Amino acid sequence: MAGSACAEPRRERIGGILHCGRLTRIGVMHVPDRPGVAAEVFGTLGERGINTPFIVQSIELQGFTNIIICVSSSDADAALAALQGLQPTLNAAAYTQETGMALVSIFGPDFRERPGIAGIAFGALAKKKINILAISTSISTISCLLRHEDLAGARQALEDAFALP
């Protein structure tokens, strides 16, 4: 009983942490929303052999869509040129590009059945003053886009917050 007062709180178990640096964020901004926009964007990138390890699409209140992706910095110029080549059909208001990005992700089984995992992850990053630039999730993964200089701190924050195998 005496030892329980010093016991560390139970940490949620996850499968692991993934990370990827040397990324460039590209935005295809304010595109009139219609069927086929994502197919055009990702079909074009795929035809050129450009991988997109991070994708977020959101719809604005006015019915326009924004697509934010990350690509390897070595593919950034080719990706941006390919996307700008779609301008006659996309009719995007702007294309953005920012280097120095990174991804940190946690993964594990049954995230969809375990409320609170995202809150723990985001809280751990907030405590370290790490700004999340974008978030993407799946059934078993939570990925955060952040600045490359924050990657080591983000990994450590997540390692401290979760129980790892």
C-alpha positions as CSV (number, residue, x, y, z in Angstrom):
1,M,0.0,0.0,0.0
2,A,2.8,2.4,0.8
3,G,4.3,2.0,-2.7
4,S,1.0,2.9,-4.4
5,A,1.3,6.6,-3.5
6,C,4.4,6.9,-5.7
7,A,3.0,4.8,-8.5
8,E,3.1,6.3,-12.0
9,P,-0.3,6.8,-13.6
10,R,-1.2,4.2,-16.2
11,R,-0.3,5.3,-19.7
12,E,-2.4,4.3,-22.7
13,R,-0.6,1.6,-24.8
14,I,0.0,2.3,-28.5
15,G,1.6,0.3,-31.2
16,G,4.4,2.8,-31.9
17,I,5.4,6.2,-33.3
18,L,6.3,6.9,-36.9
19,H,8.0,10.0,-38.2
20,C,9.1,11.5,-41.5
21,G,11.1,14.7,-42.1
22,R,12.3,16.6,-45.1
23,L,8.8,17.3,-46.3
24,T,7.2,20.2,-48.2
25,R,3.6,21.2,-47.6
26,I,1.7,22.1,-50.8
27,G,-1.8,23.6,-50.7
28,V,-4.3,23.7,-53.6
29,M,-6.5,26.4,-52.2
30,H,-10.0,27.6,-52.8
31,V,-11.0,25.2,-55.6
32,P,-14.7,25.1,-56.6
33,D,-15.9,21.9,-55.0
34,R,-17.1,19.3,-57.4
35,P,-16.7,15.5,-58.0
36,G,-13.4,14.5,-59.4
37,V,-11.1,17.2,-57.9
38,A,-9.2,14.8,-55.7
39,A,-9.0,12.3,-58.5
40,E,-7.4,14.9,-60.8
41,V,-4.9,16.0,-58.1
42,F,-3.8,12.5,-56.9
43,G,-4.0,10.9,-60.3
44,T,-1.7,13.5,-61.7
45,L,0.8,13.1,-58.9
46,G,0.6,9.3,-59.1
47,E,1.3,9.4,-62.8
48,R,4.5,11.3,-62.0
49,G,5.5,8.8,-59.3
50,I,5.1,11.4,-56.5
51,N,4.1,10.0,-53.1
52,T,1.9,12.0,-50.8
53,P,2.4,10.7,-47.2
54,F,-0.1,13.3,-45.8
55,I,-3.4,14.4,-47.2
56,V,-6.1,16.7,-45.8
57,Q,-9.0,18.0,-47.7
58,S,-11.5,20.4,-46.2
59,I,-14.6,22.2,-47.5
60,E,-15.0,25.9,-46.8
61,L,-18.4,27.4,-45.9
62,Q,-18.7,28.9,-49.4
63,G,-18.5,25.6,-51.2
64,F,-14.8,25.7,-52.1
65,T,-12.3,23.0,-51.2
66,N,-8.7,23.2,-49.9
67,I,-6.3,20.3,-50.4
68,I,-3.2,20.2,-48.3
69,I,-0.6,17.6,-49.0
70,C,3.0,16.8,-48.1
71,V,5.6,15.5,-50.5
72,S,9.3,14.7,-50.1
73,S,11.1,18.0,-50.5
74,S,13.0,16.4,-53.4
75,D,9.6,16.1,-55.2
76,A,8.2,19.5,-54.3
77,D,9.0,21.5,-57.4
78,A,7.7,18.7,-59.7
79,A,4.6,18.3,-57.6
80,L,3.8,22.0,-57.6
81,A,4.4,22.3,-61.3
82,A,2.1,19.3,-62.0
83,L,-0.6,20.8,-59.8
84,Q,-0.3,24.2,-61.4
85,G,-0.6,22.5,-64.8
86,L,-4.1,21.4,-63.7
87,Q,-5.2,25.1,-63.2
88,P,-7.5,25.2,-66.3
89,T,-9.7,22.5,-64.8
90,L,-9.1,23.1,-61.1
91,N,-9.5,26.9,-61.1
92,A,-7.7,27.2,-57.8
93,A,-7.4,30.6,-56.2
94,A,-3.8,29.9,-55.0
95,Y,-1.1,27.3,-54.7
96,T,1.1,27.4,-51.6
97,Q,4.4,25.7,-50.8
98,E,6.3,25.6,-47.6
99,T,9.5,23.6,-46.9
100,G,10.8,22.4,-43.6
101,M,7.9,20.2,-42.6
102,A,7.7,16.9,-40.8
103,L,5.1,14.3,-39.8
104,V,4.9,12.5,-36.5
105,S,2.3,9.8,-36.2
106,I,1.1,7.4,-33.5
107,F,-0.5,4.1,-34.4
108,G,-2.1,1.2,-32.7
109,P,-5.0,-1.2,-32.8
110,D,-8.6,-0.1,-32.1
111,F,-8.1,3.7,-31.9
112,R,-11.6,4.0,-33.1
113,E,-12.8,2.2,-30.0
114,R,-10.5,4.0,-27.6
115,P,-11.7,7.6,-26.9
116,G,-9.1,10.0,-25.6
117,I,-6.1,8.9,-27.6
118,A,-6.1,12.0,-29.7
119,G,-6.5,14.2,-26.7
120,I,-3.5,12.6,-25.0
121,A,-1.3,13.1,-28.1
122,F,-2.4,16.7,-28.7
123,G,-2.0,17.5,-25.0
124,A,1.5,16.1,-25.0
125,L,2.5,18.2,-27.9
126,A,0.9,21.3,-26.4
127,K,2.8,20.9,-23.2
128,K,6.0,21.1,-25.2
129,K,4.7,24.2,-27.1
130,I,4.7,22.3,-30.4
131,N,2.2,23.8,-32.9
132,I,0.3,21.3,-34.9
133,L,-0.2,22.7,-38.5
134,A,-2.6,20.0,-39.7
135,I,-4.0,16.7,-38.5
136,S,-5.0,13.6,-40.4
137,T,-6.5,10.4,-38.8
138,S,-7.5,6.9,-39.8
139,I,-8.9,4.0,-37.8
140,S,-5.5,3.2,-36.4
141,T,-3.3,6.3,-36.9
142,I,-3.1,9.9,-35.9
143,S,-0.7,12.0,-37.9
144,C,0.4,15.6,-37.1
145,L,2.1,17.9,-39.5
146,L,4.6,20.2,-37.8
147,R,7.7,22.1,-38.4
148,H,10.8,20.0,-38.9
149,E,12.6,21.7,-36.0
150,D,9.9,20.4,-33.7
151,L,10.2,16.8,-34.8
152,A,12.6,15.5,-32.1
153,G,10.6,17.2,-29.3
154,A,7.3,15.9,-30.7
155,R,8.7,12.3,-30.7
156,Q,9.9,12.6,-27.2
157,A,6.6,14.1,-26.0
158,L,4.7,11.2,-27.5
159,E,7.1,8.7,-26.1
160,D,6.6,10.2,-22.6
161,A,2.8,10.3,-23.0
162,F,2.2,6.7,-24.1
163,A,3.3,3.2,-23.2
164,L,5.2,1.7,-26.1
165,P,5.9,-1.9,-26.9
